[in-house]
Amino acid sequence: MWKKQQLESSTYLKEHSSLQHHIEHYTPSIQLFLNQINQIILDKPVQTKLSLVCLLANGHVLFEDLPGLGKTTLASALAKLAGLHFNRIQFTNDMLASDVIGMNMFNQKESNFDFKHGPIFTQILLADEINRCSPKTQSALLQAMEESVVTLDSVTYKLPEPFWVIATQNPIFQSGTYALPESQLDRFLMRLSLGYPSRAAEKRLLLDASRQTLLEQITPVLSHGDIVLIQQCVQQVYLSDVVLNYILDLASYSRLQSHGLSTRALLAIKMAAQALAFVEGREYVITDDIQTVFPAVAAHRMKMTEQDAHLFLDQVEVND
């Protein structure tokens, strides 16, 4: 028994030391990443940080806003700085699932069918204005977002690693939009909104070079290997009983209402908080991390606004 405890303690110390080393190694790159993206997306440091957190937590992100507020620009900047292969799909109301996944095409020379890969076969997929296509086409992303594979004609194809969906959607009151089904919303780790820029930021936007010109000038800060390694490190970030109990208390309180948090939602809160702690340079999660990520992770699952989510947090105390 004593030898087993000694071995477990030794393993923990080794993992803790390794995690601390990786945090120290990647902190400068993460700060550079945020500095660069905040030169493109002005006056939105919270949203840009949470976007990076989403990637490092290996979760998909949904941006909801009026057209023309920088959603696509932010998605493009994230993809370029992360150093990952990037495809963009402009969703329209006449799109089919095959336009996303791909299709089997007959090869006359070989007398068989060859699978032609669709744009979903990439590391970062920008699903632009996703709610402009029909729910049937939207559903083509469900398996990909959950399992990182797609299935066509009983054959399953693995997607590149990592696979990250950045989706944008227009407000549902606009013409030509379809509401995302709950099963689709639940696949997104976070829902974020940029909102209007401040007066000072908007003045800079009017005076500066175009965002497209600035995007062409930035270079990758991280690489494919960096992203995969950080995603593995994030899973090792420590959560104390106080933090875990706080998450469970939030879940219990939410279930007194009509749209309570599911177990998948709690796992999403946990992963997002771990990634935020890593970005902040810590190997452990604090309750402030939970409160920071909660509105973005939970609001769309509980069918409430971000402001309502902040009020919800005020109703649940942190018990030491």
Stockholm file with secondary structure:
# STOCKHOLM 1.0

chainA/1-320         MWKKQQLESSTYLKEHSSLQHHIEHYTPSIQLFLNQINQIILDKPVQTKLSLVCLLANGHVLFEDLPGLGKTTLASALAKLAGLHFNRIQFTNDMLASDVIGMNMFNQKESNFDFKHGPIFTQILLADEINRCSPKTQSALLQAMEESVVTLDSVTYKLPEPFWVIATQNPIFQSGTYALPESQLDRFLMRLSLGYPSRAAEKRLLLDASRQTLLEQITPVLSHGDIVLIQQCVQQVYLSDVVLNYILDLASYSRLQSHGLSTRALLAIKMAAQALAFVEGREYVITDDIQTVFPAVAAHRMKMTEQDAHLFLDQVEVND
#=GR chainA/1-320 SS CHHHHHHHHHHHHHHHHHHHHHHHHHHHHHHHHHHHHHHHSTTCHHHHHHHHHHHHTTCEEEEECCTTSSHHHHHHHHHHHHTCCEEEEECCTTCCTHHHHEEEEEETTTTEEEEEECTTSSSEEEEETGGGSCHHHHGGGHHHHHHSEEEETTEEEECCSSCEEEEEECCTTSTTCCCCCHHHHTTEEEEECCCCCCHHHHHHHHHSCCHHHHHHHCCCSSCHHHHHHHHHHHTTCBCCHHHHHHHHHHHHHHTTSSSCCCHHHHHHHHHHHHHHHHHTTCSBCCHHHHHHHHHHHHTTTTTCCHHHHHHHHHTSCCCC
#=GC SS_cons         CHHHHHHHHHHHHHHHHHHHHHHHHHHHHHHHHHHHHHHHSTTCHHHHHHHHHHHHTTCEEEEECCTTSSHHHHHHHHHHHHTCCEEEEECCTTCCTHHHHEEEEEETTTTEEEEEECTTSSSEEEEETGGGSCHHHHGGGHHHHHHSEEEETTEEEECCSSCEEEEEECCTTSTTCCCCCHHHHTTEEEEECCCCCCHHHHHHHHHSCCHHHHHHHCCCSSCHHHHHHHHHHHTTCBCCHHHHHHHHHHHHHHTTSSSCCCHHHHHHHHHHHHHHHHHTTCSBCCHHHHHHHHHHHHTTTTTCCHHHHHHHHHTSCCCC
//
